[in-house]
């Protein structure tokens, strides 16, 4: 790997190597997306939609920042259980036909922000539909599809819809600093040999990976 400038080198000494490998992608993406949420008060709630590798590290970051009112949303019971361990106060199985109403009820009508790590029509409708007036929906996921939403309610509810893609060098250094200070709880990481990459991709496609898989070239 060629690094064009020393400023891109970030010291990750003291952090578990498997977890550290995820900070330059998953963690910075989640961290940057969370930075785009509105300022949260003690009674405000945040929804984390999608509890894969991105969602789980987002929960850890929110906990590190002292945000306690977090609802984890997913369709997988195992991932929701993992989200609970990562600091989610409540969980929601989004397969429910009335998921939007349930999310609003869980947040007691005070959902200030929703961050979507899936990025499909159903999750977009969930995230925007349950927001309180003035809330903000942050889209990070790239699953795909089209988001169709009536325009007048966006203005009437004064909600914000914003995209977030990875992050910047400053945010990477900040999230690594959190990990070095042991404020960031490590997410589930499984090390695998490089020759297991095809099996890993198939499991990812099928949604059977909990957390992150890191290829360990030292074991090859």
C-alpha positions in Angstrom: 0.0 0.0 0.0 1.3 3.4 -0.9 0.4 6.3 1.4 0.8 9.7 -0.3 1.6 11.7 2.8 2.5 11.0 6.5 -0.6 13.0 7.7 -2.7 10.0 6.7 -0.9 7.7 9.1 -2.8 7.3 12.4 -1.3 5.6 15.4 -3.6 2.8 16.6 -1.2 1.4 19.2 -2.9 -0.1 22.2 -6.1 -1.0 20.2 -6.9 -4.6 19.4 -5.7 -5.1 15.8 -8.8 -6.7 14.6 -11.0 -3.8 15.9 -8.5 -1.2 14.8 -8.8 -2.5 11.2 -12.5 -1.5 11.3 -11.9 2.1 12.5 -10.8 3.4 9.2 -14.0 2.4 7.5 -16.9 1.4 9.8 -16.1 3.6 12.7 -15.3 6.8 10.8 -18.5 6.3 8.7 -20.6 6.0 11.8 -18.8 8.8 13.6 -19.2 11.2 10.7 -22.9 10.3 10.3 -23.6 10.8 14.0 -21.9 14.2 13.9 -24.6 15.3 11.5 -27.4 14.7 13.9 -28.9 17.7 15.8 -27.6 18.6 19.2 -29.3 16.2 21.6 -30.9 17.0 24.9 -31.3 14.6 27.9 -34.9 13.6 26.8 -34.2 13.3 23.1 -34.1 9.9 21.4 -32.0 8.6 18.5 -32.8 5.6 16.3 -30.0 3.5 14.8 -31.4 1.7 11.8 -29.4 -1.4 10.8 -27.4 -3.2 13.4 -24.6 -4.7 11.3 -21.0 -3.6 11.6 -21.9 0.1 11.1 -24.8 0.1 13.5 -23.0 -1.6 16.3 -20.1 0.8 16.2 -22.5 3.7 16.1 -24.1 2.4 19.3 -20.7 2.3 20.9 -19.9 5.9 19.7 -23.2 7.2 21.1 -22.5 5.5 24.4 -19.0 7.0 24.5 -20.6 10.5 23.9 -23.0 10.0 26.8 -26.2 9.5 24.7 -28.4 7.1 26.6 -31.8 7.2 24.8 -31.0 5.0 21.8 -33.4 2.7 19.9 -31.7 0.0 17.8 -33.8 -1.1 14.7 -33.2 -4.3 12.7 -34.9 -7.3 11.3 -32.5 -9.8 12.9 -33.0 -10.9 16.5 -29.4 -11.8 16.9 -28.3 -8.4 15.8 -30.8 -6.7 18.0 -29.4 -8.7 21.0 -25.9 -7.6 20.0 -27.2 -4.0 19.8 -28.5 -4.3 23.4 -25.1 -5.3 24.6 -23.5 -2.4 22.7 -25.6 0.1 24.7 -29.0 0.4 23.0 -31.7 1.2 25.6 -34.5 -0.2 23.5 -34.8 -2.4 20.3 -37.4 -2.6 17.5 -38.0 -5.4 15.1 -38.7 -3.4 12.0 -40.6 -6.3 10.3 -43.7 -5.2 12.1 -46.2 -3.6 9.7 -46.7 -0.7 12.1 -43.0 -0.1 12.7 -43.1 3.6 12.1 -45.8 4.1 14.8 -44.0 1.8 17.2 -40.7 3.7 16.8 -42.5 6.9 17.5 -44.1 5.4 20.6 -40.9 4.0 21.9 -39.3 7.5 21.5 -42.3 9.0 23.3 -42.8 11.3 20.3 -39.4 12.8 20.8 -37.3 11.1 18.1 -34.7 13.9 17.4 -32.6 11.9 15.0 -32.5 8.7 13.0 -29.3 7.4 11.3 -29.9 4.8 8.6 -27.1 2.3 7.8 -29.2 0.3 5.4 -30.5 2.8 2.9 -33.5 1.2 1.3 -37.1 2.6 0.8 -38.5 0.8 3.9 -35.8 2.1 6.3 -36.0 5.6 4.8 -39.7 5.7 5.5 -39.1 4.4 9.0 -36.5 7.0 9.8 -38.3 10.0 8.4 -41.8 8.9 9.4 -41.1 8.7 13.1 -39.2 11.9 13.5 -40.5 14.7 15.7 -40.9 18.2 14.4 -37.5 19.5 13.6 -35.8 16.1 13.7 -33.1 14.9 11.3 -32.7 11.8 9.2 -29.1 10.9 8.2 -28.6 8.4 5.4 -25.4 6.4 5.3 -26.5 3.1 3.8 -26.2 2.3 0.1 -28.5 -0.7 -0.3 -30.5 1.1 -3.0 -33.9 2.0 -4.3 -36.0 5.1 -4.5 -37.2 7.2 -1.7 -40.7 8.8 -2.4 -42.0 11.2 0.2 -44.8 13.8 0.1 -43.1 17.2 0.0 -45.5 19.5 2.1 -44.9 17.5 5.4 -41.2 17.9 5.1 -41.7 21.7 5.3 -44.6 21.5 7.8 -42.6 19.2 10.2 -39.4 21.1 9.5 -37.4 17.8 9.3 -34.0 17.5 7.8 -32.8 14.8 5.3 -29.1 14.6 4.9 -26.6 12.2 3.4 -23.3 11.1 4.9 -20.5 9.3 3.2 -17.5 8.0 5.2 -15.8 11.0 6.8 -12.6 13.0 7.0 -9.2 12.7 8.5 -10.0 14.8 11.6 -12.9 12.6 12.4 -10.8 9.4 11.9 -8.3 10.8 14.5 -11.1 11.6 16.9 -12.7 8.2 16.7 -9.2 6.5 17.1 -8.6 8.6 20.1 -11.9 7.4 21.7 -10.8 3.8 21.1 -7.3 4.5 22.6 -8.8 6.0 25.7 -10.9 2.8 26.1 -14.1 4.9 25.8 -15.2 3.0 22.6 -16.5 -0.5 23.3 -15.1 -2.9 20.7 -17.7 -4.4 18.3 -17.7 -8.1 17.5 -14.8 -8.9 15.1 -13.9 -12.3 13.7 -10.5 -12.9 12.1 -10.4 -15.1 9.1 -7.8 -16.4 6.7 -7.6 -14.7 3.2 -8.7 -17.9 1.5 -12.1 -17.6 3.3 -13.0 -14.3 1.6 -15.5 -15.9 -0.8 -17.3 -17.6 2.1 -17.3 -14.4 4.0 -18.8 -12.4 1.1 -21.6 -15.0 0.7 -22.4 -14.8 4.4 -22.4 -11.0 4.2 -24.9 -11.2 1.3 -27.1 -13.5 3.3 -26.9 -11.3 6.4 -25.2 -13.9 8.5 -22.3 -11.9 9.7 -22.5 -10.4 13.2 -20.3 -7.3 13.5 -17.3 -7.4 11.2 -15.0 -10.0 9.6 -11.3 -9.0 9.2 -9.0 -10.9 6.9 -5.8 -11.8 8.8 -3.0 -12.1 6.2 -0.5 -13.1 8.9 -2.4 -16.4 9.3 -2.1 -17.2 5.6 
